[in-house]
């Protein structure tokens, strides 16, 4: 049997050697077809790796499910976020939003202004994510109070190294952001740039200092506008509480909000899902990409077999 297999392989090898152009086309085509098979699963595996320091056990994400004419979403309005945070859901809730900040730094060559990727977070963000700061006390709970919030900032480790020369006395000094002096209250640990895959955040600022909330005037409707969804919510389950229990509690809260505010919340049905380094909606897109890639690869392989 093995001799017959060997003869077939030798014959196939000689045949392909005679048709070099055809062989080259087949090899290249098969190679291109195999790229998605190798690359997409690898990317999917990498995106499941949490950033350094994040304690994944008990960490969750609060999202909405498709309902009526409303698709699934992972962003919430400020008043919805506030109501969820005040409710008994069996977990501590933290909110965050991304955005740029204009930073002004004094360098040996003069004053340098640049845009920096910033994460605006609740006071308990680092505690909820489970990440310990490298330096400084971090945020206190007063920064969540609009009347008491102060302009403070936690520096990303790379930002601290690259722009402040790893100055050990940085905590307590000020950094000008959007023309406002912010007191440095902490340094994030090395290689941590947010709790999501490839987040690349360099600064962490209180959520109450977000441009949408910085205006404290009566004309600013962001705090009451349930249509303006821009805050993302994560949470950490309390001891003895499971995902299903927390999800039921969140669902009950959003069901009540739907009754109170039908014009904006009728189809908002909140649930809790386990934390994943890639946001929920991006994971769905990745699965679709993987399915498309595998389908295309199968088509290429089938075409090559038919051509043979």
Secondary structure, DSSP 4 states (H G I P E B T S, - for coil): -HHHHHHHHHHHHHHHHHSHHHHHHHHHHHHHHHHHHHHHHHHHHHTTSPPTT---TTEEEEEE--BTTBPPB-EEEHHHHHHHHHS--SEEEEEEEEEEEEEEEEETTEEEEEEEEEEEE-TTHHHHHTPPPSBS----GGGGSTTT---EEEE-HHHHHHHHTT-TT-TTSEEEETTEEEEEEEEPPTT-S-SSTT----EEEEGGGSHHHH--STT--TTT-TT-EEEEEEEEEPTT--HHHHHHHHHHHHHHHHHH-HHHHTT--EEEEE--SS-HHHHHHHHHHHHHHHHHHHHHHHHHHHH-
